[in-house]
Amino acid sequence: MKPLYISLCLAAAGVSLNTHAQTIDPNTEPRYKVIVSALASSWQPRQNGASDAAQLLSDTPGYSVAAGGGVSGLPYVNGLGDDRLKIRIDGMEITSACANHMNAPLSYIDPSQVSRIDVLAGVTSVSAGGDSIGGSINVKSVAPVFANTPDSLRTSGKLSLNGRSNGQVINSGVSAAIASDTMSFGYNAAYARGHSYEDGDGNRVLGSLYESINQSAVLALRRQDQQVTVRVGTQHIPYQGFPNQYMDMTDNTGRYANLAYVGKFGWGELDAAAYWQKTDHEMGFFSPERTGMMPMVTHGRNSGYTLKASLPLADNSKLRVGQEYHSFHLDDFWPGIPGSMMMGPQTYMNINDGKRDRVALYGEAETQHNAQWTSLLGARWESVRMDAGDVQPYADNMMNAADAKAAKAFNARDRHQRDSNLDLTAMGRFEANANTSYELAAARKTRSPNLYERYSWGRGTMAMTMTNWFGDGNGYVGNIDLKPETAYTLGFTAHWHGAQPDSWFVKLNPYYNRVKDYIDVDVLGQFNPYMAMNARGALLQFANHDARLYGANLSWSVPVSALKFTGNAAYTRGKRNDGGDLYHIMPLNALLALEYQQGAWTSQIETRLVAHKDNVDARRLEPETAGYALLNLRTSYQVQKNVQLSAGVSNLFDKQYADPMGGVYLSGMKVNKGALRPLPGYGRSFDLGMVISF
């Protein structure tokens, strides 16, 4: 039996941006709200003791996570993920400042700090964000709470802890809030740490250890129908291993400030926000589980603002208009190593003074035509400007000849690019009767390339492998001439349900997505990772190719007395129009669960089923993975009103399996005798948790 490590910690409900002028009680606000389309109702998953906020929605149909480090998974919705999703945390847009996307947006918030997640898949309203084709993920911390009367103070807090035996994981934190009827102040801190986990055969997955520290403070002021919220915070990841990458994270420090205003007036509502965020990021090697010497440094800065006004047009119509600005600046350089013939003597400039600035205008009208019909129509225009400065290789010698030649060609190019992007959305909802509703939605969505897709330039094998956020062991080079992706999406949702909120429901959501100029790859050549002759990697260049994605999501819940039968199933297929499958497509999968609730006890048994993945991307040499079934057990007991204890077992039978979204196990090539295998999944883990509210 694996050792179980538990430590006592403090955690609490933090205070954050309230997106409405009224206050929201955290005891009544739903923790997660997952929306299949912009007009659909909610799906609420369970807490799962994760260190990574991206894993909080792992029980949601159509949602998957591409494996990264312990707190840096990349979310995917219906086969589209990472930069193809618009991810906002308390209204802030945070861009990955790393050639491997190790500091993904959701890595900047600890799961204990999350109050609510809204996921809009595929067809999204134009007010929910642009520059994305896969949907939007909006993460919110706990809203500020205020005292009910002028002469009183309201205090609150929450202590929490969970531990997992596999990897000796500890997730903990501390926070508290104090408020009058007009002012609220809160502080929140969280800590997560895990050693390298073990697979189902009891083998350690090398280089999967991590540590993360998050802190934030919030001040909110309100008067009548107006509220101002100021949030500041820091994040520090001293180290994080990435077993499916050539590098590890040796430090990541993020700082942010966020100012938000909401107000109600006679003419309507105004919502405004401004934010600033800075990342200092380093890659290299820190653990004896994987050794080496190659420092890489990245500095990124996000800043922007949003303005949105909601205006009533008639008794049953509302107009929303808005304007947004987002700026991202990036410097990515690799200091030379003294005495190295290959990595020196100069500093390798990967992205020098990279700039990506967006300006957006949008408008949408929501109309309730009668008791049965509701419609939403919207348009959004964006201007995206991108540029980057001159670059240089480590040296001009023979070992760096390919990079030296590429640097000269890159510096001779006009690198300024401007894209003008148009998004259009049309949605309709029909309430057939009290138990049935149907939704039909169509959209034109666009996304411009990121800075690495356009401006990474190295042509040497080593330099190319350093640009890779796919975990596939391959090497990538950018393409200045890339066009924006344009997706034409059609989605339908049928929802059958009982009269009460907690009664039965069945929801079916088929969708079709045709993407013009999908940013995929062209094959330039091959190489042997770590010079292992029995392992193959591909050298790839980002390139536009038309593609299509289609599939369906099904979810259901059937309560019977104290029992509840719940589950979901999802199928996605992605193909290029000129032949071949797309990368990172989750195979057919299902989740079957039986929940029992009696008094203070809530228990659950669930089975996760994943099919054999044989539709793989041959250009990326994506490995096939076998199908598997995992059995998980959970239980919780409400000791009293403010104390909850929980326990569980994940992967009860210690099943050995490969993660179909995990890429390849690069850090394990030595123990696998030079073979490049799929990344193994987690073996059995015993989990314990505690939450104390006051």
Buried (B, 14 or more C-beta within 10 A) or exposed (E): EBEBBBEEBBBBBBBBBBBEBEBBEBEEEEBBBBBBBBBBBEBEBBBBBBBBBBBBBBBBBBBBBBBBBBBBBBBBBBBBBBBBBBBBBBBBBBBBBBBBBBBBBBBBBBBBBBBBBBBBBBBBBBBBBBBBBBBBBBBBBBBBBBBEEEEEEBEBBBBBBBBBBBBBBBBBBBBBBBBBBBBBBBBBBBBBBBBBBBBBEEBBBBBBBBBBBBBBBBBBBBEEEBBBBBBBBBBBBBBBBBBBBBBBBBBBBBBBBBBBBBBBEEEBBBBBBBBBBBBBBBBBBBBEBBEEEBBBBBBBBBBBBBBBBBBEEEEEBBBBBBBBBBBBBBBBBBBBBEEBEBBBEBBBBBBBEBBBBBBBBBBBBBBBEEEEEBBBBBBBBBBBBBBBBEBBBBBBEEBBBBBBBBBEEBBEEEBEBEBEBEBBBBBBBEBEEEBEBBBBBBBBBBBBBBBBBBBBBBBBBBBBBBBBBBBBBBBBBBBBEBBBBBBBBBBBBBBBBBEEEEEBBEBBBBBBBBBBBBBBBEBBEEBBBBEBEEBBBBBBBBBBBBBBBBBBBBBBBBBEEEEBBBBBBBBBBBBBEEEBBBBBBBBBBBBBBBBBBEEEEBBBBBBBBBBEBEBBBEBBBBBEBBBBEBBBBBBBBBEEEEBBBBBBBBBBEBBBBBBBBBBBBBBBBEEBEBEBBBBBBBBBBBBBBBBBBE
